[in-house]
Amino acid sequence: MPGLVLFGRRWAIGSDDFVLPGAFELFVRLVWIGIFVLYTVHKGQFNCPGGGLLHSYLLGLIILLASIICALCALVYVSMQGTISNPGPRKSLPKILYTRLLLYFPEFIWAVVGAVWVSDNSVQCEKTVVNGVIGTVIASWIIIIFTIIGVVIVFDPLGGKKTFYLPEGVSRNLESSHSGQLLYNVKSSATRVWEKRIRLLCCCIVQDDDHRVAFTSIAELFRSYFSVRASRVLVLAVELWGVLQSLLCLVQDTDLVPSDIAAGLILLHQEQDKMESCPKEPEEVLCHSPSSLVTDDLDVELENAAHYMLFAAAAYGWPYYVYTNPYTALCKLNGDCCRNRPTDSEIMGSDRHNFHFGSILKITGLQYRDFIHISFHNKIYEIPFFVALDHKKEAIVVAVRGTLSFEDILTDLSADCEDLTLEEVLENGFVHKGITQAANYIYGKLINDGILNQAFTIAPEYRLVIVGHSLGGGTASILAIMLRNSFPTLRCFAFSPPGGLLSKSLADYTKNFIISVIVGKDLVARLSMPNMEDLKRRIVRIVANCNRPKYQILLRGCWYEVFGGDPDDFPTELDGRNQDALTQPLLAEESLMVHRSPSYNALEEEPRLNSPPQYPHLYLPGKIIHVVEECSSKRLCSSDIKYTARWSNETVFSSILISPKMITDHMPDVVLKALNSLSQEHGSCLSCQTREYNPSAV
């Protein structure tokens, strides 16, 4: 941090990112010692056909490799200097990098010469010599190809400086029309870049008007969150030209490269583990000690959640069944594919070989006659679901599938806010736009197509239960809000729903009929735009104040993540500094990071309390059950994993926690395993905690 500037443009790589790749290439280049030995052993023995060219080739190759090794040593040494936020000691690195890049031209020529010599049939030199040359040629081409791939990866489409230059004679005030047009052009360019990336990622799906609208909406979202380049250059312009008041909306810049983010996540994880290892305050322990009534209620809901999680998992169809039964699933599904096959009128969407429906039957244990409607139709804002009769719980279950396709991902990423009008709620709330549209689609099918009427005609005494996992959990929650008026006894179980789903008023409204189940440090349950902004600020603060080079952070962090141990106590630059300095944004120029300029200091005095938040706060739905894994080892726990569960509130999930299990805790098989474990224990652990807690002693 900041990004390296080469050839007049910024690249998505820092000047301290060449330590590890440079050291690896340096190790590979040391094969020149072997070539030198080969040259010494065979010196004077080049009288074979083609030996004269071989003599010149080896001599030139040794000189070339020696030059490359010297350049790599300098590159690695300089890249090791300084810290992430102090690139001053690495200011000579671009010159060394230019030298190293120039050496690729003679290396390319020598690789071509070596390939020509090896492919010449008239060459009849010793086999050892020929094999050595072949190995050298292959190694050279591999390094050249990987270098080209690396350049493509770190290329920043918005890194060209000329994009942000103001013409001569134009007003430097950002409130002027020319400056406003410049900012508009920068934002438009960033949006187009993100839209192209999303289109390329989703090139395999059919794209209609809904997809194009979603692409643009998601591109705008990504541009606003990753609005680093435009802010960086415009902030620098304002700093130089003294326009103070217009800077306030642009100081969100961080100019982080991907490796900075990785280092920040490692530091945050270790800091988080150190905080968790600290003893809790008595008041904090007391507030988590459940009463008898609450414990009994929790036991009942955990048993229900374990039961309905089967339906939520079954909605994923054969991918989930094969994932959880990798050795026997295909054989079982292949044997049953022609049995109890539903007619085409009872199923929507493609289910070739009946694998989806067969998997649902095996996971839920229901019979074919228990299913009212099954839909595998999948488009953006239109996700699969099924309606079935659950005779064990006397319920009509609507199970909504979670994210399993590119269309589902686009629905997830359509994270704009949308109004949801309800007569019962005094204040109209905001909801996640993409998930709300998916809920509207299912609502139309259930009501307009008469699916629920058909189900209640068959079982009029049953209650309606809506379930789903991940995207399905969020959709089920909003769908339950829409159906609440018509079905007052409705219940909803949302497993690992996305965090940025409902506004506060709607989240409070749903506490009477929605249960959310979150396992561990699930990332998705904490995923919202305010939480992402908070994570960005935390990364910037901890990275900027760490006194260790980036390569040490990454190496020690990888060791900690894989093998565990005590969190590393990284020294910081906080000693002697005001704690308020951590709240200040970091600009991408060294002069602004090390020496506070007058305009930067002026920003510190600007009031921000009256400025509206960039993103509204959205919360998890309903009452929340938080399931936490308990294990003696911090890494790679054995099979005897134990879980505990307690009622929680939405504030617990107001920050993203960094953990190796932040992704796996979201997986449906992990959620089902945790709930089954708790259900089988019959709340024995919680009952033990209840007996140990004596309210009269407080």
Salt bridges, closest charged atoms under 4 A:
ASP16 OD2 - ARG90 NH2 3.84
ASP16 OD1 - LYS550 NZ 2.90
ASP17 OD1 - LYS550 NZ 2.77
GLU25 OE2 - ARG29 NH2 3.24
GLU25 OE2 - ARG100 NH2 2.56
GLU107 OE2 - ARG29 NH2 2.65
GLU107 OE1 - ARG100 NH2 3.93
GLU126 OE1 - HIS42 ND1 3.66
ASP156 OD2 - ARG10 NH1 3.50
ASP156 OD2 - ARG229 NE 2.75
GLU195 OE2 - ARG199 NH2 3.01
ASP208 OD1 - HIS211 ND1 2.49
ASP208 OD2 - LYS379 NZ 3.40
ASP209 OD1 - ARG212 NH2 2.43
GLU220 OE1 - ARG223 NH2 2.74
ASP255 OD1 - ARG10 NH2 2.57
ASP255 OD1 - ARG229 NH1 3.84
ASP255 OD2 - ARG232 NE 3.74
ASP260 OD1 - LYS550 NZ 2.68
ASP273 OD2 - HIS269 NE2 3.19
GLU276 OE2 - LYS521 NZ 3.15
ASP297 OD2 - LYS623 NZ 3.51
GLU301 OE2 - ARG491 NH2 3.24
GLU303 OE1 - LYS393 NZ 2.69
ASP336 OD1 - ARG339 NH1 2.95
ASP336 OD2 - LYS362 NZ 2.65
ASP370 OD1 - HIS391 NE2 2.88
GLU382 OE1 - HIS377 NE2 2.49
ASP390 OD2 - HIS307 NE2 2.61
ASP408 OD2 - ARG401 NH2 2.53
ASP449 OD2 - LYS445 NZ 3.76
ASP508 OD1 - LYS504 NZ 3.49
ASP522 OD2 - HIS666 ND1 3.03
GLU533 OE1 - LYS536 NZ 3.66
ASP534 OD2 - ARG538 NH1 3.43
GLU561 OE2 - HIS269 ND1 2.50
ASP568 OD2 - ARG548 NH1 3.78
ASP568 OD2 - ARG556 NH1 3.12
ASP569 OD1 - LYS274 NZ 3.64
GLU589 OE2 - ARG232 NH1 3.54
GLU604 OE2 - ARG596 NH1 2.68
GLU629 OE2 - LYS661 NZ 2.80
GLU650 OE2 - LYS504 NZ 2.15
GLU650 OE1 - LYS511 NZ 3.41
